[in-house]
Amino acid sequence: MKRLASVLLLLTLACTHTPPSAPPPISLAPLPHGSTSAIRGVVMAKDGSVLPGVTVSLPDLKQSTVTDAQGRYAFLNILPGKYTLRADLPGYGNSIRTVDVPFETSVSVTCVLSASVSEMITVTAETPLMDVRKAGTATNVTLGDGPTQYVPRTKSNAVAATQAYVEPPSIATYAPIVENGFNDTAKQPVTTFSIDVDGASYTNVRRFLSSNLVPPPDAVRIEEMINYFTYRYPDPADGRPVSVVTEVAGCPWAADHRLMRIGIRGKTLEQWKLAPNNLVFLLDVSGSMAPHDRLPMIKQALEQLVDRLRGDDSVSIVVYAGAAGLVLPRTSGADKQTIKKALDNLQAGGSTAGGAGIELAYAIAQQNFQKNGNNRIILATDGDFNVGISDTAGLTKLIEEKRKLGIYLTCIGVGDDNFKDATMELLADKGNGNYYYLDNINEAKKVFGRELTSTLVAVADDVKVQLELDPSQVAAYRQIGYENRALANKDFTDDTKDAGEIGSGQSVTALYELTPARGAHRGQIATLRIRYKQPGAATSEEMTTTIGDDGKSTWDASPDTQFAAAVAEFGMLLRNSKYKGTATWKDVAALAKAMQGEDVEGYRAELLRMIDSSRAVVGDRQVAEK
């Protein structure tokens, strides 16, 4: 440390003429013409170590982010001006800096935190940079306005280097989406899909937009954005496990088209009637899970679920990081203190053996199997399966085999730079479970405190939807979203084909855009068939309903149809879909605002804020790295 301090002093005197006690100034880097400005940097302790999990905010813009495992943060797509930059970490106080951001410039700011100390500093954009960061076995030094230099920490601690340091790119992955096109009803009147009740895409999109980034198109799954919200669908009243609602109205983004909404709701079971739960928490505790918005947030959120467990429920905890291990054997849900203590003792560190963790979790779940209960693994990870059995084919085969035994898998995703969205979505799909993405602690509390207890209990398995349209009424149609849930029409009656599950009180919404046939009139336009299995049953039951079009305009439709249409339109604008028609941000905002309706928890109001902030972000068309 003394040697590093000497190097810092020499750099300070020779390059910046700044007193050695001064904080690191900022550096400027021009961006391509036409770009907006940015602030990015690193947060470190006074000893030179980087600090993950630090909340960094721009109070003037009401934006905040969290440093990653390397202490890095970034605010992109911001306008030029003077901003207050604040870094906060419990036990380290805070650092407040005033930053001048020129036009089309990326400003690099290093914040230094001291234990239990706060500091107030003003810096200007003209000050030359001396930025020293210690991360692992290397120190990164930036001089003046030139590029950041990568300097290995050798015995002599030489400062000179010629190779420019490049921030490691994001390695997050998303399954490719090819949007559904229009089908000629005369040639293909029947279409089939599996339901999807996940909402992970919406929270991931929210995470991008809160950082002033346009989400990658493949991260925008419109059906998941629509299904993040709840709608006024009635509980089934005919003894069936699901109810169905349909409506047809004008299409907001295509005046000569129609929009069809299909809503399905699972029956609601009273808490005291629920079967006992055999739960295995499978938690990634590898090094990438260290930031406070990953493992620490998962631990805090799981306590919400533990508080809702009953005495006949049980919990086991399996962790993995380089190797997998059982840290809590089967424990009654009544012994909340023991479960919470086991969670509290978990720490992140090491590499990731996701495959080995899943194998052990299934072995524990099978060992504690509840014959007449709900047997489920809850996997929480950033999806970085990089050690051990990690090939997707092997994992999905294992999960499908255990699904047949009645052990389901729910996936909880966190993180950003190394997030494997495609893997998480696939595993949850194959495991007959749900997939959630947690972008903040409020979402974590929402999922673990309220939603997860319903989704643990399936009221209908393998739910498939088949729509048969009348060619004399509908010339062409396209389903909005559900690209990765499409089924062959022959699979509809094949009870060996897997499909989605619906839990207690859950609802599913699907939208179709229709092109009316010449001479179309009001009346029946389609037949809807739904097949499902009672939980544990081997054969399906079928229900049928007709869908009519009574000529409603967009604004005559029910609030639920209008709001779902606004969310779909929002998603198409984010994707820059070729099917977005005349959609504009103004129109989306007007439709969503008019049909906000009852919004006790504020989720619909939050969507309005996202739509407003997205106008400026998407206008630049700067698409985030995956």
C-alpha positions in Angstrom: 0.0 0.0 0.0 2.9 2.4 0.7 4.4 1.7 -2.7 1.0 2.4 -4.3 0.7 5.7 -2.4 4.1 6.8 -3.6 3.0 6.2 -7.2 -0.2 8.2 -6.6 1.8 11.0 -5.2 4.2 11.1 -8.1 1.4 11.0 -10.6 -0.4 13.8 -8.8 2.6 16.1 -8.8 3.7 15.4 -12.3 0.5 15.2 -14.1 -2.3 17.1 -12.3 -0.7 19.6 -10.0 -3.4 18.7 -7.6 -2.6 18.3 -3.9 -2.3 14.6 -3.0 -5.1 14.9 -0.5 -7.6 16.0 -3.2 -10.2 13.5 -4.6 -9.8 12.1 -8.1 -11.0 14.7 -10.6 -12.9 13.8 -13.7 -11.9 13.0 -17.3 -13.6 13.8 -20.6 -14.0 11.6 -23.7 -15.7 12.8 -26.9 -18.6 10.8 -28.2 -19.6 10.3 -31.8 -21.4 13.3 -33.3 -25.1 13.2 -32.6 -24.8 11.3 -29.3 -26.1 12.5 -26.0 -23.7 12.8 -23.0 -22.9 10.3 -20.3 -21.5 10.0 -16.8 -19.7 6.8 -15.9 -17.0 5.8 -13.4 -16.1 3.7 -10.4 -16.6 3.9 -6.7 -13.7 2.8 -4.4 -12.7 2.8 -0.8 -9.7 5.0 0.4 -7.5 1.9 0.4 -8.0 1.6 -3.4 -10.4 -1.4 -3.3 -13.5 -1.2 -5.5 -16.9 -1.1 -3.8 -19.8 -3.1 -5.3 -23.4 -2.5 -4.3 -23.0 1.3 -3.9 -26.1 3.4 -4.7 -25.1 6.1 -7.2 -27.7 8.8 -8.0 -28.3 11.9 -10.0 -30.9 13.7 -7.7 -31.4 16.4 -10.4 -32.7 13.8 -12.8 -34.3 11.5 -10.1 -32.2 8.6 -11.5 -30.1 6.0 -9.6 -28.1 2.9 -10.2 -26.0 0.5 -8.3 -22.3 -0.3 -8.8 -21.5 -3.8 -10.2 -19.0 -6.3 -8.9 -16.1 -4.1 -10.2 -17.5 -1.0 -8.6 -18.6 0.5 -11.9 -21.7 2.6 -12.7 -23.0 4.5 -15.7 -25.7 7.1 -16.6 -26.1 7.2 -20.4 -28.2 9.4 -22.7 -28.2 12.5 -20.5 -28.3 16.1 -21.6 -25.4 18.5 -21.1 -25.5 20.5 -17.9 -24.3 20.6 -14.3 -25.4 17.7 -12.1 -25.0 16.6 -8.5 -23.6 13.0 -8.4 -24.1 11.2 -5.1 -22.7 7.8 -4.0 -24.0 6.1 -0.8 -23.1 3.0 1.0 -24.1 2.1 4.6 -21.1 2.1 6.8 -19.1 4.3 4.3 -21.1 7.5 4.4 -21.5 9.2 1.1 -19.7 11.2 -1.6 -21.3 14.2 -3.3 -19.8 15.7 -6.4 -20.9 18.4 -8.7 -20.1 17.5 -12.4 -20.2 19.7 -15.5 -21.2 17.6 -18.5 -20.4 19.1 -21.9 -22.2 18.3 -25.1 -21.6 14.9 -26.7 -19.1 14.0 -24.0 -18.6 11.0 -21.7 -17.5 12.2 -18.3 -15.6 9.8 -16.1 -15.9 10.3 -12.3 -14.3 8.3 -9.6 -15.9 8.5 -6.1 -14.0 7.6 -3.0 -15.8 6.6 0.2 -14.4 6.5 3.7 -15.9 4.4 6.5 -18.6 6.4 8.2 -17.4 9.7 6.6 -19.3 12.0 4.3 -17.7 14.5 2.0 -19.0 17.4 -0.2 -16.8 18.3 -3.2 -17.2 20.4 -6.3 -15.3 19.6 -9.4 -15.3 21.1 -12.9 -15.1 19.4 -16.3 -11.8 21.1 -17.1 -9.8 19.4 -14.3 -7.4 16.8 -15.7 -8.0 13.2 -14.5 -6.0 11.1 -12.2 -8.1 8.0 -11.7 -6.5 5.0 -9.9 -8.6 1.9 -9.4 -7.6 -1.3 -7.7 -9.5 -4.4 -8.8 -8.2 -7.9 -8.4 -4.6 -8.0 -9.5 -4.4 -4.9 -11.6 -4.5 -1.1 -11.2 -6.1 1.1 -13.9 -4.6 4.6 -14.3 -6.0 7.4 -16.4 -3.9 10.5 -17.3 -5.2 13.8 -18.7 -7.7 13.6 -21.5 -6.1 10.5 -23.1 -7.4 6.9 -23.0 -7.5 4.9 -19.9 -4.3 2.8 -19.6 -4.3 -0.8 -18.2 -1.3 -1.1 -15.8 -0.5 -4.6 -14.3 0.4 -4.3 -10.7 4.0 -5.7 -10.8 6.8 -5.7 -8.3 8.1 -2.3 -9.6 4.5 -1.0 -10.0 5.5 0.7 -13.3 3.0 3.3 -14.5 3.8 3.3 -18.2 1.7 1.1 -20.4 0.7 1.2 -24.0 -2.4 -1.1 -24.2 -5.6 0.8 -23.7 -7.9 -0.6 -21.0 -11.3 -1.6 -22.3 -14.2 -2.2 -20.0 -15.4 -5.8 -20.3 -18.5 -5.9 -22.4 -21.8 -7.2 -21.2 -22.3 -10.9 -21.8 -26.0 -10.9 -21.0 -28.0 -13.1 -23.5 -31.5 -13.1 -24.8 -33.3 -15.6 -27.0 -33.9 -14.2 -30.5 -37.4 -13.0 -31.3 -38.9 -13.0 -34.8 -42.2 -11.2 -34.5 -45.3 -13.0 -35.5 -46.5 -11.8 -39.0 -49.9 -11.8 -40.5 -51.5 -15.1 -41.5 -53.9 -15.5 -44.3 -57.1 -16.8 -42.6 -58.3 -18.6 -45.8 -55.1 -20.7 -45.8 -54.5 -21.0 -42.0 -57.7 -20.3 -40.0 -56.4 -22.2 -36.9 -53.6 -21.1 -34.5 -52.4 -22.6 -31.2 -50.2 -21.5 -28.4 -49.3 -22.3 -24.8 -50.1 -19.7 -22.1 -47.4 -17.6 -20.5 -48.0 -15.9 -17.1 -44.5 -14.6 -16.7 -43.7 -10.9 -16.3 -39.9 -10.9 -16.2 -39.5 -9.0 -19.4 -41.4 -5.9 -18.1 -39.1 -5.5 -15.0 -36.0 -6.1 -17.1 -37.2 -3.4 -19.6 -37.9 -1.1 -16.6 -34.3 -1.6 -15.5 -32.9 -0.6 -18.9 -35.2 2.5 -19.1 -34.3 3.6 -15.5 -30.7 3.8 -16.8 -31.7 5.8 -19.8 -31.1 2.9 -22.2 -33.2 1.4 -24.9 -33.6 -2.3 -24.1 -32.3 -4.7 -26.8 -35.3 -5.7 -29.0 -35.0 -9.4 -27.9 -35.4 -8.3 -24.3 -38.9 -7.0 -25.1 -41.4 -9.8 -24.9 -44.7 -8.0 -25.3 -46.8 -10.8 -23.8 -44.8 -10.6 -20.6 -45.2 -6.8 -20.5 -49.0 -7.2 -20.8 -49.2 -10.0 -18.3 -47.2 -8.0 -15.7 -50.4 -6.2 -14.9 -53.7 -7.5 -13.4 -57.0 -7.2 -15.1 -60.6 -7.5 -13.9 -61.3 -11.1 -14.9 -63.9 -13.0 -12.9 -63.2 -16.2 -11.0 -64.7 -19.3 -12.7 -68.3 -19.9 -11.5 -69.0 -23.2 -13.3 -66.8 -25.5 -11.3 -63.9 -25.3 -13.9 -60.4 -24.2 -12.8 -60.3 -21.3 -15.3 -62.7 -18.6 -16.7 -62.5 -16.9 -20.1 -63.2 -13.3 -21.2 -63.0 -12.0 -24.8 -63.5 -8.7 -26.5 -63.0 -7.2 -29.9 -62.6 -3.5 -30.6 -60.8 -1.0 -32.8 -57.0 -1.2 -33.1 -55.3 2.0 -31.8 -52.3 1.8 -34.2 -54.2 0.7 -37.3 -57.5 2.4 -37.9 -58.8 -0.2 -40.4 -57.9 -3.2 -38.2 -59.5 -4.8 -35.2 -58.0 -5.9 -31.9 -59.0 -9.1 -30.1 -58.3 -9.6 -26.4 -58.5 -13.1 -24.8 -58.4 -13.2 -21.0 -58.0 -16.3 -18.8 -58.1 -16.5 -15.0 -57.3 -19.3 -12.7 -59.6 -19.9 -9.7 -58.5 -18.5 -6.4 -57.8 -20.9 -3.6 -58.0 -19.7 0.0 -54.7 -19.8 1.9 -55.9 -22.4 4.4 -57.0 -24.7 1.7 -53.6 -24.8 0.0 -51.7 -28.1 0.0 -48.4 -28.2 2.0 -45.3 -26.9 0.2 -42.0 -28.8 -0.1 -39.7 -25.9 -1.1 -36.0 -26.0 -1.9 -34.3 -22.6 -2.2 -31.5 -23.0 -4.7 -29.3 -20.0 -4.4 -26.3 -18.8 -6.5 -23.7 -17.5 -4.0 -20.9 -17.1 -6.6 -18.8 -13.9 -6.7 -21.0 -12.3 -9.4 -23.9 -12.3 -6.8 -22.1 -10.0 -4.4 -23.7 -6.6 -5.3 -26.5 -5.7 -3.0 -29.1 -5.9 -5.8 -28.3 -9.6 -6.2 -27.8 -12.1 -3.3 -28.4 -9.5 -0.5 -31.7 -8.5 -2.2 -32.6 -12.2 -2.7 -32.0 -13.0 1.0 -34.1 -10.1 2.1 -36.9 -11.0 -0.3 -36.9 -14.7 0.7 -37.6 -13.6 4.2 -40.9 -12.2 2.9 -41.8 -15.6 1.7 -40.7 -17.3 4.9 -43.1 -15.1 6.8 -46.0 -16.5 4.8 -45.1 -20.2 5.3 -47.3 -22.4 7.5 -46.3 -25.2 9.9 -47.0 -27.9 7.4 -44.7 -26.3 4.8 -41.0 -27.1 4.7 -37.9 -25.4 3.4 -34.4 -26.7 2.4 -31.6 -24.5 1.2 -29.0 -25.5 -1.4 -26.3 -23.1 -2.5 -23.7 -23.3 -5.3 -20.4 -21.5 -6.0 -17.7 -23.7 -7.5 -19.4 -26.6 -5.7 -22.9 -27.3 -4.5 -23.9 -27.9 -0.8 -26.9 -28.3 1.5 -26.8 -25.5 4.1 -30.2 -26.1 5.6 -31.9 -29.5 5.7 -35.6 -29.8 5.6 -37.0 -27.4 8.2 -40.6 -26.7 9.1 -42.1 -23.4 7.9 -43.0 -22.7 11.6 -39.3 -22.5 12.5 -38.9 -19.2 10.8 -36.0 -18.1 12.9 -33.8 -21.0 11.8 -34.6 -20.5 8.1 -33.9 -16.8 8.3 -30.6 -17.4 10.2 -29.5 -19.8 7.5 -30.3 -17.1 4.9 -28.5 -14.4 6.8 -25.3 -16.4 7.0 -25.0 -16.8 3.2 -22.1 -14.9 1.6 -21.2 -14.5 -2.1 -17.8 -15.7 -3.5 -16.3 -18.1 -6.0 -17.3 -19.4 -9.5 -20.6 -20.8 -10.5 -21.5 -24.5 -10.7 -25.2 -24.1 -11.6 -25.6 -27.5 -13.1 -24.3 -29.3 -9.9 -26.6 -27.0 -7.8 -29.7 -28.0 -9.7 -28.9 -31.7 -9.5 -28.5 -31.5 -5.7 -31.7 -29.4 -5.3 -33.7 -32.0 -7.2 -32.3 -34.8 -5.1 -33.3 -32.9 -1.9 -36.7 -32.2 -3.3 -37.3 -35.8 -4.3 -36.0 -37.0 -0.9 -38.6 -34.8 0.9 -41.3 -35.3 -1.7 -44.9 -34.4 -0.5 -47.2 -36.8 -2.3 -50.3 -34.6 -2.0 -48.4 -31.3 -1.8 -46.6 -28.7 -3.9 -43.0 -29.7 -4.6 -41.0 -26.9 -6.1 -37.4 -25.6 -6.4 -36.9 -21.8 -6.4 -33.8 -21.0 -8.2 -32.3 -17.5 -7.7 -29.3 -16.5 -9.8 -27.9 -14.0 -12.4 -27.9 -17.0 -14.7 -24.1 -17.2 -15.0 -23.7 -21.0 -15.3 -20.0 -21.1 -16.0 -18.6 -24.0 -14.1 -19.6 -27.7 -13.9 -22.5 -29.2 -15.9 -23.8 -26.2 -17.8 -24.9 -27.3 -21.2 -28.5 -26.3 -21.8 -29.5 -29.6 -23.3 -28.3 -31.5 -20.2 -30.0 -29.1 -17.8 -33.4 -29.1 -19.7 -33.4 -32.9 -19.9 -32.9 -33.2 -16.1 -35.6 -30.6 -15.4 -38.1 -32.3 -17.8 -37.5 -35.6 -16.2 -38.1 -34.2 -12.7 -41.2 -32.3 -13.9 -42.8 -35.6 -14.8 -42.3 -36.7 -11.1 -44.2 -33.6 -9.9 -41.2 -31.4 -9.0 -41.5 -28.0 -10.6 -38.9 -25.2 -11.0 -39.4 -21.4 -10.5 -36.6 -19.1 -11.7 -35.7 -15.7 -10.2 -33.3 -13.6 -12.2 -31.2 -10.7 -11.0 -28.2 -8.7 -12.2 -27.3 -7.1 -15.6 -23.9 -7.5 -17.2 -23.7 -11.3 -17.1 -27.5 -12.0 -17.0 -28.6 -15.1 -18.9 -32.2 -14.3 -19.6 -32.5 -16.9 -22.4 -31.4 -19.7 -20.0 -33.6 -18.6 -17.2 -36.7 -18.4 -19.4 -36.0 -21.8 -20.9 -35.4 -23.5 -17.5 -38.6 -22.1 -16.0 -40.6 -23.1 -19.1 -39.3 -26.7 -19.0 -39.7 -26.9 -15.2 -43.5 -26.0 -15.3 -42.7 -22.9 -13.3 -42.7 -19.1 -13.5 -39.9 -16.7 -14.4 -39.4 -13.4 -12.6 -36.8 -10.7 -12.9 -36.1 -8.5 -9.9 -34.8 -5.1 -10.8 -35.2 -3.6 -7.3 -36.2 -4.4 -3.7 -39.8 -3.3 -4.2 -40.2 -5.8 -7.0 -38.6 -8.5 -4.9 -41.1 -7.8 -2.1 -44.0 -7.8 -4.5 -42.9 -11.2 -6.0 -41.9 -13.0 -2.7 -44.4 -11.3 -0.4 -47.6 -11.7 -2.6 -47.3 -13.3 -6.0 -45.1 -16.4 -5.4 -47.4 -18.0 -2.9 -50.1 -18.1 -5.6 -47.9 -19.3 -8.3 -46.6 -22.2 -6.2 -50.0 -23.7 -6.5 -51.1 -24.7 -10.0 -54.9 -24.9 -10.5 -54.5 -26.0 -14.1 -51.6 -27.7 -15.9 -50.6 -27.8 -19.6 -53.0 -25.0 -20.6 -53.3 -24.7 -24.4 -55.3 -22.1 -26.4 -56.5 -22.7 -29.9 -58.2 -20.1 -32.0 -60.2 -20.8 -35.2 -61.1 -17.7 -37.1 -63.9 -17.4 -39.7 -62.4 -16.4 -43.1 -65.6 -14.7 -44.2 -65.1 -12.3 -41.3 -61.3 -12.1 -40.8 -59.0 -11.8 -43.8 -55.7 -12.0 -41.8 -54.5 -12.1 -38.3 -51.4 -11.9 -36.2 -50.8 -12.7 -32.5 -49.0 -10.0 -30.6 -46.1 -11.6 -28.7 -46.0 -15.3 -27.6 -43.4 -16.0 -30.3 -41.7 -18.6 -28.2 -45.0 -20.2 -27.0 -46.4 -21.2 -30.4 -47.6 -24.8 -30.8 -48.4 -26.9 -33.8 -52.1 -27.2 -34.2 -51.8 -31.0 -33.9 -50.2 -30.5 -30.4 -53.5 -29.1 -29.1 -55.0 -32.5 -28.5 -51.7 -34.3 -27.7 -51.7 -34.7 -23.9 -48.0 -35.6 -24.0 -47.1 -32.1 -25.2 -46.1 -29.7 -22.3 -47.7 -26.3 -22.0 -47.9 -23.5 -19.4 -49.5 -23.7 -15.9 -51.8 -21.2 -14.3 -51.7 -20.7 -10.5 -54.3 -19.7 -7.9 -55.8 -16.3 -8.9 -53.4 -15.8 -11.9 -54.5 -14.3 -15.1 -53.3 -14.5 -18.7 -54.0 -12.0 -21.5 -53.4 -12.5 -25.2 -53.9 -10.0 -28.1 -54.6 -10.6 -31.8 -54.5 -7.9 -34.5 -57.2 -8.7 -37.1 -57.7 -7.5 -40.7 -61.4 -7.6 -41.4 -62.6 -9.4 -44.5 -64.4 -7.5 -47.3 -68.0 -7.5 -46.4 -67.4 -8.4 -42.8 -70.3 -7.7 -40.5 -71.0 -7.8 -36.8 -71.4 -11.2 -35.1 -69.4 -14.3 -34.5 -65.8 -14.2 -35.9 -64.0 -17.0 -34.1 -64.2 -20.1 -31.9 -61.9 -20.4 -28.9 -60.9 -23.7 -27.4 -59.0 -24.2 -24.2 -57.5 -27.5 -23.0 -56.1 -28.0 -19.6 -55.3 -30.8 -17.1 -56.4 -30.9 -13.5 -53.2 -30.8 -11.4 -51.7 -34.3 -11.4 -54.1 -35.6 -14.1 -52.8 -37.4 -17.2 -55.6 -36.4 -19.6 -56.9 -33.0 -20.6 -60.3 -31.4 -20.4 -61.6 -29.0 -23.0 -63.8 -25.9 -23.0 -65.2 -24.0 -25.9 -66.5 -20.4 -26.4 -67.4 -18.2 -29.3 -66.0 -14.7 -29.9 -68.1 -12.0 -31.5 -67.3 -8.5 -32.8 -70.1 -6.0 -32.1 -68.3 -3.1 -33.7 -66.8 -1.3 -30.7 -64.3 1.5 -31.4 -61.0 1.7 -29.6 -62.5 4.2 -27.1 -65.7 2.2 -26.6 -63.7 -0.9 -25.4 -63.4 -1.9 -21.8 -60.6 -0.2 -19.7 -58.8 -3.5 -19.6 -58.7 -3.9 -23.4 -57.6 -0.3 -23.8 -54.8 -0.6 -21.2 -53.5 -3.9 -22.6 -53.5 -2.3 -26.0 -51.4 0.6 -24.7 -48.9 -1.8 -23.2 -48.6 -3.7 -26.5 -48.2 -0.4 -28.4 -45.5 0.6 -25.9 -43.7 -2.7 -26.5 -43.8 -2.3 -30.3 -42.4 1.2 -30.0 -39.5 -0.1 -27.8 -38.9 -2.9 -30.4 -39.3 -0.4 -33.3 -41.6 -3.1 -34.6 -42.5 -3.0 -38.3 -46.1 -3.7 -37.2 -46.4 -0.5 -35.0 -48.4 1.2 -37.6 -49.3 4.8 -36.7 -48.2 4.3 -33.0 -46.7 7.3 -31.3 -45.5 8.0 -27.8 -48.2 10.7 -27.4 -50.9 8.2 -28.4 -49.6 5.5 -26.1 -49.5 7.9 -23.2 -53.0 9.2 -23.8 -54.5 5.7 -24.0 -52.7 4.4 -20.9 -53.6 7.5 -18.9 -57.2 7.5 -19.9 -57.6 3.8 -18.9 -55.3 3.8 -15.9 -58.4 3.0 -13.8 -58.1 1.6 -10.3 -54.4 1.5 -9.5 -54.1 0.8 -5.7 -50.4 -0.3 -5.9 -49.3 2.3 -8.5 -48.0 -0.1 -11.2 -50.1 1.5 -14.0 -49.0 5.0 -12.9 -45.4 3.8 -13.1 -46.0 2.7 -16.7 -47.1 6.2 -17.5 -43.8 7.6 -16.1 -41.9 5.0 -18.1 -43.7 6.0 -21.3 -42.9 9.7 -20.7 -39.2 9.0 -20.0 -38.9 6.7 -23.0 -39.7 9.4 -25.5 -36.4 11.0 -25.1 -34.4 7.8 -24.7 -35.8 6.0 -27.7 -35.6 9.1 -29.9 -31.9 8.6 -29.9 -32.2 4.9 -30.8 -29.1 4.1 -28.8 -29.7 0.4 -28.2 -28.2 -1.0 -25.0 -25.6 -3.7 -25.1 -27.0 -7.1 -24.4 
